[in-house]
């Protein structure tokens, strides 16, 4: 449990750093361009023996599809010691988070992902994050 918490915290720290670097140069840091601006941290515990399978399928399918659909993914990493995969998912656009996610999961491209990396997720954790620096921090 302590190891998972340390890995989770490390992901938050590194992810926040990457988010700060990823903000567009023409826009004030922490100022959303328009509409909904959301950051979600996802920490998945993967079935034993399938971390590499998951990462390969995620990188080939989920990652490019999310980018194509207007999301940003500034950070993703494997944590072999705890058999976990952690990533940051951000969206800044006119749709609400719920609408955007519904569109993503309803898309034909998502339904056709093969192999679908979700088959190897033993325990998903999804936490909405309020950035302190980087996208949508608004200096808070």
N, C-alpha and C positions, 0 to 999 in steps of 0.2 A: 504494500500500500504506500509506504513512504517513497519507494522508488517511482511508483506511478505519479505521485504528487510532485516529486522533483522533476520528472520528465515533462509533466504538464506545465509546471512553472517555467521550465527552460523554454518550452515551446511558446509560451506567452511572451516571454522576454525577447526571444529571437524574432518572433513574429511581429511584435511591436516595432522592433528596430527595422525590419524589412518594410513594414508598412510606411514608416517615416521616410525611408529612402524611395519608396515607390510612388509617393505623391507627385502629381504632375508639376513641372517647374513653372508653368504659367498660372498656376492656381495657388492661392494662399494655403499653406498647410492646415489641414483640419477643416477646410471649408468645402462642403459638398457642392458639386456642380448644380444639381437639381434633384427634386423628388426624394425618394427613399434612399438613405445611406445606412448600410448595415454591415457589420462584421460578425462572423460566427466562427468560433473555434470548434473544430471537430476532432475528437480523440477516439479512435477506434481500437479496441482490443481485438486482435485477429486470431482466428483459429490456429492452434499450434501447427507448425509446419507449413503455413500458407502465407506468411508475411511477404515473401518475394512474389508469390503468385498474385496476391492482392495488389502490391505496389506496381507490378508490371501491367496488370489489367487496368488499374486506376490511371496510370500514366498514359496508356494507349487509348482509353475510352473516356473516362470521366473528365480528366483534365482538359483535353482539347474541346470537348463538347461544352463544358462550363464556360470556357473562354469564348467560344463561338456564340454562346447565348448571352454574353454581356457581363459575366461575372469576372472578378479578379481573384487570382489565387497566388498571393505573394509568398507563400511558404508552405512546404509540405516535406515531411521527413519520416523515415522509419526509425523506430526505437527497438532494436533487436533484443535488448536486455529484458524488455517487458512484453515483447511481441505486440507492439502497438504502432499505430500510424497516426500522426497528428498533422492537421492542416488548417490553414486560415482561408475562409471563403468570404469574399466581400462583394457587395452589390451597391451601386450608386446609380439609380435610375428612376424613371417615372412610376414603375409598378411597385406595389407593396411587396415586402419579403414573401408573404404568403402567396400572392399572385405569381411572383417570379418562380418560386419553388414548385407550385402546381403546374405551371407551364413546362418547366424543366422535366418533371417526372412524367408528365402526360405526353411528352414529345416522342415521336416514332423513333428518333435516333437513340433516345435513352432506353426505350423498351427493347431495342435491337442490340444493345451492348452485349458482346459475347467475346470472352467470358464476362459475366457481370460480377464485378468485384464484391458487390454486396453479399454474395453467397458465403464469403469468408469472414464476415464481421460477426464476432461472438458477442461483443458488447459495444454499442455506439453511445457516445456522449456528445451532445451538441449544446454549446453554451453561447448565448449572445454576449458579445463583448462590447464594451464602451471604451474605445481607444483613448489613451491619455496623450499620445503623440501620434501623428500620422493622420490617415483618413478619418474624418468626422470627429476629431477630438475637440474642435472649437475652443482650444486653449484651456479646457477644463482639467 
